[in-house]
Amino acid sequence: MPDLLLELRSEEIPARMQRKAAGDLKKLVTDGLVEAGLTYEAAGDYWTPRRLTLDIRGLTARSKDVHEDRKGPSVNAPEQAIAGFLRSAGLADISEAHVHTDPKKGDFYVAHLTKPGRGAEEIIAELMPKIIREFPWPKSMRWGAASSKPGSLRWVRPLQSIVCTFGPETEEPVVIDFEIDGLRAGNVTYGHRFLSDGQPITVRRFDDYVAKLEKAKVVLDADRRKEMILSDAQNIAFASGLELVEDEGLLEEVSGLVEWPVVLMGEFEEEFLAIPPEVVRLTIKTNQKCFVTRNAGESDRLSNKFILVSNIQATDGGREIAYGNGKVVRARLSDALYFWNTDQHDLPDMHTLAPAAIKFDLDLKKPLDQRMARLDALNVTFHAKLGTQGERVTRIRALARDIAPFVGADPALAMRAAVLAKADLTTEIVGEFPELQGGMGRKYALLQKENPSVAAAIEEHYKPQGPSDFVPSDPVSVAVALADKLDTLVGFWSIDEKPTGSKDPFALRRAALGVIRLLLSSDWKIELLPLFQSAFIQMREEKIEQRIEHFEEDQKAQDSGDVDGEEDVTNAIAGFEKRIRGQLSERSQPILLDLLGFFHERMKVHLRELGARHDLIDAVLTEGADNLLLIARRVEALVVFLNTEDGKNLLAGTKRAANILSAEEKKGTVVTETVDAGLFSLDEEKQLHAAMNQAESQAAQAIQKEDFSGAMVALSVLREPVDSFFEKVLVNDENTDIRANRLALLSRIRTATSTVADFSKIVG
């Protein structure tokens, strides 16, 4: 079967777009071919900084004929209906139709239509211009004389040539002829921009295309370029007694910058190693796309050698290239060293920081305290409706103090960590490299002799930031991390900025998952609703103060200035404050319950990802449940219990009891509130009643101790008496009193099991 080779060569393709663009091209072409009736055996996509390539193997040469029977009107239908049928079916005359007979409907016309298949060449030639013209680049451009014309071709960078060949391995392939904005498809491409001889390369099919490109210094396969870069970098580092500090993201990016990777080593002065390793690494990575190295066996200290990847094979072995990169690296590291030193000295605007120092109990002799004072003094906005960063730190400090006892943290340390948690946002280094926020705060905190737990919390309070991210365990870190995330969630819920559909601009789902993972990772038994309320109160007090200030200003502006007027203003302010507090208090309950519901949904997702069944989660998750650890433990206990024979049989019996009760309750059948042992006439009733008394008592005691496995074991004694009851006892006895009593006994089964889970929601 024939193969299709497609290459779109442009002036440049940004590295960050290459992999997705190649995948988009593959999907668009293969989907289009399949939709047109063709099939294929395999498809591979490839990319370099200048080209997207697609190799489709085993493509059918022609689409199949399509047969369709189109039903028409009755043979006795009006001429107008028949004429419409002929037009829709594409028939010239009714004689071209066939008459079919239906026993009920009589004779009617049917058009037997055949849509002939088309050759793959025709389909490809029709498909490709549309794909190229509508290609989904995030950013694209027009160029040349045609750019002034409406509807001219847009591409990420100027498109320079198109290769499109088609044919079997045993024959000479043909060029699929199509043209777009004056650019015609052919079988000619070009090699490396600098290292090849610049002569056109005529290609036939994929295998010789790859081989000829390689001779022209182009490695087509991006994964192979990555392997070459990594291997050569490791070897060069090893030859100098060093280790490469690997970086998968940088490796992916660099492989998209070169068609012929040449790995070299550069160096910079050792004095720059006084800068924290993270800053050195980010400076070299961000500005020069280079890798750093370290001495063999040392994990905390870098060497002054770095690895760069060139797209040129220089005649001097790359010495000038390495030297030039070294000059740029030195300049960037000089800036970083200046930032590092500046952050450890006094700020020039110290005279403006005193109010913030008093508010947050800051020591302005310490650099990080100065940065926190500046953050507050500058009134840096966190969100237009949620105030400044300084106001947010005030709330987080109070919330961290409230959370600290629940997680075993020292409240004073938790408050200190909360105050300094955002301080590094105003440092020079974090201004240059925002991704270092938290980490630099920790370093600066240790330099000014903060408690190690406080320093750790400054870095770790942002975590966890995803399902696989590190979860802090230090109690101070946990307290501040919970306070930070809960303040965010309660804040955005209070202003009705909740996630909708796939949109979550403030990463609130991630914040909720972070709270869940923090609570479950160290078995913290914390009720969420009181913490929600505490966070909401902090925001409420801020809003009340602000609104009272505005109200007071308005009232004083209207006041005549006499004694009676002052008293009227005081009374008006008191009344206004009472009214505002009432309004905000009324709003809080539905908002916080809705937020708890959001946590329930994230909890379901988290537990399902851990392997729990959705019905078991629903069975234990009640509307007001706000202790996430107890929810998780209930699910665990239920999973274990239902995997036993006692559990399976008790589930069946409980569901049977619930179904009978439900049916009788719908009928309006009387069910007594309590069980009367005097009405028992069968041993099975008595045995079930006795077992119920035992199980209810033991299960209640176990639940009181939060021993959900023990509660399940206590309920398991019901398995045999429940089975015997349904086997020997007729619930719907003719005697209404006996029937009501037996239904009451079934009601006790439902009530007893519901203390650990709602068995009616469990499938099976």
N, C-alpha and C positions, 0 to 999 in steps of 0.2 A: 504493500500500500504506500502511497506517496507521503512525503514529509514536507512540512512548510517551514521555511526559515524567514524570519522577519527581523530586521534591524532598523531602529530609528536613531540616527546619529545626530547629536546637536552640539552646539558650541560648549555647553557645560550643563551638568545636572547637579544641583546642590546635594551634598552627601546625605543630609537628613531626609531627602525626598526619594532617594534612589530605590530602596527596597520596596517601599509601598508602591511607587510608580510601576516597577516591574510586575508586582503582583496585580495591580489594576489592569495593566496591559494584558496579562495572561487571562484574567477573568473576563474582560470585555471581549477579547477575541474568541476564546473558547465558548463562552455563552452565546455569542453571535453565530458561531458556526453550528452549534447544536440546535439553536433555534431555527436555523435555515435547513435543518434536516441532515447535517453531516455528523459523523462520529469520529472519534480519534482514540488512540491507544494511550498516549502519554504526552505531557506538555511540560517543558522546563523554561523558567524565566531567568535571565541573567542581566547584569548591569555593571557599568563602569562609570567614571565621572563624565563620560561623553556619549554613552550609548545605552539603549534598552534593547534587549534581544529576546526573541521568543523562538523556541524550537518545539514544533508540534509533530509528533511521530504517529504514523499509521492513520493518516487522515483519509477518509473515504473520498474517492475521486468524483462522486456524483451523489446528489441526494436522491432518495427514492421517490417514485411516482406516488402521488396521494390520490386515493379514490374516495369519493364522497357521494352518498345517495341523498339528494335533497328532495324532500317531500313537497308536493305542490297541491293545488286546489282540486276539487272534484271536477270530473270531466264535464259536469253540468254547470260549472261555475260561470259567472258572467265574463264577458270578453275582457273587461277591465282587470279582473283578478288574474286571468290567465296571462295577459300581457305583462303584468307586474311580475309574475312568476318567471316568465321568459327572460325579462331584464335581469332579475336577481341571479338567475342560473347561468346567464350568458348564452342562452340558446337563441338561434335565429328564427326557428319555427317550432310549433308545438309537435310537429312530426318527429323532432329529435328527442322528445321525451318518451317515456314508457308508461303504460297504463298498468297499475296494480289494483288488485281487488281486495277489499276488506269486507268480511261477512256482515258487519254492522254498518260501516260507513259507505259501502258501495265502491265504485271505481274512482280512482284519483290518479293524478299525474305524478311521476317521479323522474327526476333528472339524474342520470348516472354520470357524474362528473369525474374527470381524471385531470389532475394537475400534474403535468410532467415534471420530473426532477430536473435539477440544474447542475451544471458542472461546478466543481469546487472553485475553479479559476474565476468563473463569473461571480460566484458568491463572495469570494475574498475581495475581488476588485470592487465590488459594491459596498462591502462592509468596512474596509479599512479607511477610506477617506472620512467616513462619518465618525469612526472611533478617534482618529487623529484630531479631527476638528473639535470634537467635544470632550477631549481627554481631561480628566478631573485634576488638573494641577492646582495646588493651593494658591500659587501665584504664577502668572504667566505674562507674556509680553508680545507685542507686535514689533516688526522690524522691516527695514527696507522700504522700497517705493510702494509696495502693496499695503503697507501699514495705514496709509491714509484712506484706504477704501473701506466702506462699511462691510462688516462680516469677514474681514481678512483673517488669516490663520493666526492663532495665538499658541505659543508654546513656552515652556519654562525658560528657555534661551533659544536663540535662532536655530531652527531645524535645518540641518545641512544636507543630509542625504537619507534615502530610504532604500533598503534592500528587501526584496520580497521574491523568493524563489520557491517553486513547487514542483515536485516530481518524485518518482520512485528511485531507489538506490541504483537500480540497474540501467537507468536511462538518464540522459541529459535533462536536468530540470529546466523548466520554463520560468521566465520572469513574469510575474503577475503585473499586468500593465494597468496602472492607475496614476492619476496626477492630482495634486492638491496645491493650489496657489502657485502654479508654475514649477513645482517640485515633482519630478516623475520618478516612480519606483524603478529600480534596476537591480543589477547584481554586482555593484561596485561599492567598496568601502575604502577606508583609509586607516592606517595604523597609528602609532603613537605620534603625538603632535611634534615632539622634539627628537625622539630617538629613532624613528623610522626614516626611510629615504624620501617620504612624501609622495611616492608613486601610488597610483590607484591599485587596489587589490580586487581582482575578479574572483568571486566565490560561486560555488555551485550549491552545496548543501552544508549542514551544520558542522560536520566533522572537519571538512577541509577549511571551512570558515574559521574555526577555532585554531587550527594549526597555522594558518596563514597569519592570523592576528598575533599569535605568539611569536612568530618570526619577526613581526613588525613591532615587537615590544609592547604587546597588550595582553594582559592576563584577564580573560573574560569573566571567569568565575570569582565572584566576590568572596566566597568562603575560602577558596584556595588562596586568594590574596591575603586574607586574614591569617591563614596558617603560615604562609611565607613570612609575613611581618612578625608574628609571634615567635616563630622558630628562630629567625635571624636575630631578633632583639634579645631573646634569651641567650643565644650563643655569644653575641657580642658582649653582653653583660658578664656572662660566665668567664669569658677570656680575660676580663679585667678584674676578676675576683669579686664580682658584684651579683646581685639578684635583681631581676626586673620586677618592678611593682606593677602587677597586671591590672588592667582596667578594660573590661569588656566593652563598655560604652565608647571609650576612646578608640579602641581597636576597630569597632564597627565604623566609627566616623572616619578614621584615617584610611581604612581600606576603600572608602568611597572618595578619597581625594587623589588617589594615584591609580594609573593603569599599569605601571611597571614599578613595583615597590623596591626601593633601595634603602636599606636600613643603615644608619650612621650613628656615631656617638659624639655628643658635644659635652662641654663642661662650663662651669661657672665658679666663681670664687667661693671658698669654703666659709667665708665670713657670713654669707647669706644663709647658712645652715642654722644660724641663731634664730631665724624665723621659724614658727611652728611648722612641722612637716606638712600639715594639711594645707597651709597657706602656700608653701613652696610648690606642692603638687598641683593645687588649683591654678596658681599663677602660670606655671609652665604648660599645663593642660589647656587652660582657657585661651591663652594668648598665642601659643605656638603649636598646639596639638601634639605635644611631645610627652613621652613616658619618663617617669623618674626611676631611679635605681637606689638600692640600699646595699650596705655591706652584708655579705653572706652571714646569716644567722641573727641579724639585727632587725627587729621589727619596728622599733620606735624612732630610729634615726635614719635619715636619708644620706646618700652620698652626693657629691657635687658633680656627678656625671648624669647626663640625660640621653634618652634615645629619641632620635627623630627619623621620620620616614620621608624620603625624597622621591619625586617623580622623575628624576633625572639621574642618569648614570654618567657622572662627571669624569673627565679625563684625569683629574688630580686625585681620584679616589674619594672625592667628596669633602676634602679638607676645607675648601672655601665655603661650601654650603654649611658645614658644621660650625665654622667660625662665625658666619653671618647669623645663624640661629642663636649662637652663644651670646652675641652682642645684644640681640633683642631680649633674650632671657635675662641678661644682667640688668638691662634697663627696667624690665618689669619687676624683677626682684628688688631693685633699688626702691621702686615705689612701694612694694609690699613691706620692705624694712622700715621705710618712713612711716607707713600706716601703723605698723606694730609698735614702734617707739612712741609715736604720737598718742596712741591709745593709752599709754601708761603714764602720761604726764597730765598736769592740770589743764583744765579747759580755760580758754581765754575769757569766757563770760561767767566766771564764778560768781560775780556780784548779783546775778539774776537768779541764782539757784537756791537761795535761802528758804523761800516759802515751800518749795518742794521738799527740801531737806527736813523741814519741820513736819510736814504732812506724813512723810514716809519713814521718819526717824533715820535719816541717812547720815553717814559720816563723810563729809565733803573732803576729807583728807585722802579718801580712797578713790581711785580712778573710776571703778565701776559704779560706785555710788553717785559720782558726778554725772556719769552718763544717764543714770536713771532720773536724776534731778532734771537734766536737760530734756529728756523725753517728756517729762511732765510739763516743764516750763514752755516748751515749744507747742504744746497743745496738739500733738500729732494725732490726727483723726484715725480711729479704728474703723468706725462706720458712722455715717451721717446720723443714723437714728440710735446708735448705741454709744455715742460719746467718743472721748479721746482714749489714747493708750493709757494715760495716767489714771483716768476714771476706771478703766478696765482693770488695771493693776490693783486699785483700791478694792474692787469687788473680789478679785481672785484671792487677795490676801485674806479677806474676811472668810471666804468660802474654804480656803485651805486650812484656816484655823479651826473651822467647824468640822472638817473632815479628819483632821489629824488624829483625834482620839480613836476613831473607828479603825484606822490602819496602823496604829501603834507608833505614830510619829510625834515628835516633840512639837507642840503648837508654835513655840517661838521660832524654831528652825524652819518650820513650814512657812510661817509668815515672812521670815527673812528671805527665804528662797523665792517666794512669790513676788516680793518687792524687786528682787534683782533679776527675775526671769526674763524680762524684756529689755533690760538695760543695754545689752550689747547691740540692739537695733540702731543705736546712735554712734557706734564705734566706726572708725575709718575702714577697718578690714571688712566688717559685715556690710558696710555700704558698697564696697567693691565686690564682695563675694557673698551675696545674701544666703547662699546655701550653707554658709558656716555659722548662721545664727544658732545660738544655743551652745555649740561647741566652743566658740571663742569666748562666750560668757563664762563657761566653765574654767577655761584657762586663766582668764583675767581674775576670776573669783579665787582661784588657788594662789595666784600671785599676790593677792592682798590678804592672804591667810584666812579665808572663809572656812567654816566647817566643811569637811569633805562631802557630807550629805547635802549641804546647801549647794556646793559647786556642782555635784552630780545632778541635782534636781534642775538646775538652770539648763543643762543640756537635755536631760531626759524628759522634761515635762511636755515636750512636743510629741513624745512617743506613746504608744505605737502609732505609726502613720499608715499602716496597711495590714493585711491579714498575715503577712509573714515577717513583719518588722519586730525588732527587739521590744520586749515588755519590761519596764523597770520593776525592780523588786525592793529597792530601798524605800522605806516607809515615807520619807520626806518627798522623794520623787513621785511616789504614788499619790500623795495628798495634793501636790501642786498640779500634777498631770490631770487628775480628776477635776480639780477646781477650774483649771483652764478650759477643759473640754465642756464641762457642765455650764460654765458661764457662757460659752459660745452657743451651746444648744438652747439654753433657756432664753438667752438674748434674742436669737433669731426667731425663736417661736413667739416671743412676746411682741415682735414687730411683724409677725405673719410672713416671714421670709423662709418658708419651708421648701424642701426639695419637691420638685414636681416632675413626674415621669423620669426621664433620663437626665434631667437638668439638676445639678447640685453645685452651683457656683461657689458656695462657701464650704464645701466638703463636709457637710453635716452628717452624712452617712458614715464617713470615715471617722468622724469624732465620736459618734455613738458606738461604732464597733470598737474604738479605742477604749471607751469606758467599759464595755463588756469584757474585753480581754484583760483589762487591768483588774477588774473585780474577780474574774474567774481564775486568773493565773495564780493568785496567792490565797484563794479561798476567803476573800473579804466578805463578811456577812453585813452588807450595808443596804438599808432601805433607801430607794432613790427619791421617793416623793418628798420626804423632809429636806433632802438636799436641793431638789428643784425649788421648793418653797424658800429655802434660805437664799438661793441665787436670785430668785424673783424679788425677794424683799430688798436685796442690795440695789437692784435696778429701780425698784419702786421708790426707795428713799431718795435716790438721785433725781428721779423725775419729779417727785413731790417738792424737793428743795428748789429745783429750777422753776417750777410753775408757781410756787409761792413767791419766789423772788420777783418774777415778772408781775404777778398779781399785786404784790406790795408796792412795786414801783408805780403801777397804774393808779392804785388807790391814793398814794401819797401825792401824785400829780394832780388829783382831783380834790384833795383835802384843802380846806380853807386855812388851816394852821391853828385853830383854837383848840381848847382842851376837849370839847365835845367831839370835834372832828377827829382828833387822835384816837379817842375811845371807839368811835365808829369804825375807823380803819382797823384797829386791833380786833374788834368783833368780826368784821368782814373777813379778815385773814383767817381767824380761827374757824369760821364757818366754811370758808373755801377749803382749808386743809382737811376738815372732817369729810366734806363731800368728795374731794379727790381721793382720799384714802379709801373711802367706801367703794368708789367706782373701780379703783385698781384692785381691791381685794376681791370684788365680784368677778373680775376678769380672770383672776389667777387660776381658779380651780379648773375650768374647762381647758385652758391653755396647757396646764401641767398634765392633766389626764391625757390630752391629745399627744403630748410629748412622750408620755409613758407608753402609749399605743405604738408610737414610732419605735421606741426601744424594743417592744415586743416583736415587731416585724424584723428588726435587725438581729434580735436574739434567735428568731426562727432560722434566719439565713445562716447565722454562725453555727448553730447546732446541726443544721442539715449538712453543712460542709464538713462537720466532724463525724457524720455518718448516722445521725439520729433520724428516725422516720418522722415525717411531718405530722402524722396523726397522733403520734405519742407526744409530740411537743404541744399540739393543740389540746390534748387531754389533760395536761397539767397546767397550762397557761390560763389563769383566770384573769378577769378584766383588771382588777386592782393589784395584781401581783407585782411588787416592785423590788423584791429581793432576788436578784438574778442568780446568785449562787444557789439558793434553795430551788429555783426553777430547774437549773441544770442537774442538781442532785436528784430531784424527783424524776426527771427524765431518765437518768442513769439507772435508778432503782427500778423503774417501770420496765426498761429494756431487759434488765436481768431477770425480773420476775416473769415476764411474758415468754421468756425462752425456756421456762420450766413447764412440766406437765400440769402442776397445780395452777400455775398462772394462766395457761391456755384454757383449761377447763373452767376456772373461776370466771374468766372473761366471757366465755360462752354462756355460763349460767347467769351472770350479772346482766348481760345484754338481753337474755331471754326474760328475766324478771322485769327489766326496764321496758321491754316491748309490750309485755302483758299489761303493766301498769299504765303505760301510755295509751294503749287501746281502750282500757276500761275508763281512764280519766276523760277521754274524749266522749265516751258514751254517757258520762255523768254518773258512773257507778260510785257508790259510797265506799270510801276507804277510811277506816278509823284512824285516828291520830296516834293511838297507842295500841300495842298488842296485848290482848287479854289471854293469859295462859290458861285460864279456866275454860276457854272454848276449844282447846286442842282435843282432838279425838284420835289422832294417829301419832305413833312414835316418831315418824319423820318430822312432824311439826315441832314436837318437843325437842328433838335433837338439833334441829336448825335454830330454834329459839335459844337453846343453851349455848350453841356455838356462836350465835350472834352476840350474846352478852359477853362472852369471853373475848371474841375478836374485837368488838368495839372498844372495850376497856384497854386491851393491850395495844391496839393500833393508836388510840388516842395518846397513850403514854409515850409510845415511840415517836409520834409526830411532835409531841411537846419537846422531846429531846432532839428533834430534827434528824431522827434516825429513820429515814424513809425505807431503807431496806428492811429494817425491823418491822415497820408498819406493814409492808408487803407480806412478810413471813406471818405476822399475826393474822392477816386476812386469809392466808392460804388454808387455815383450818376450816374455812367455810366450803372449800371445794367439794368434799365428800357429802356433807349434809345437804348442800344445795342440789347436787346431782340426785341424791336419794329423794329429796323433796319433790323435784319435778318428775321423778320416775313413779312415785307412789301416790302423790297427793293431787287431787283435782281442785285447782284454785277456785274455779267458778262453781262452787257448791250451790245446790238449790236453796239452802238456808242462807238468807242475806247476811245474817250476823257472822256466820262462819266465813262466808266469802269475803266480807269486809275485813275480817280479822286476818285471813290469809293474805289478802292484798297488802295489809299493813306490814305483814312480815316481809313481803317482797320489797316494800318501800324501805324497810330498814336495811336490806341488802344494798339497795341503790345508794342510800345515805352513807352507809359505812364505807363503801368503796370510793365514794366521791371525796372522802377526806384526803385521799392520795392522788386520785385522778378521775376524770370524767370518762368512765369506760364506754359510754355511748358514742364517743368520738373516735374510738379505736377501731380500725378496720380489721375484720376477721372474727 
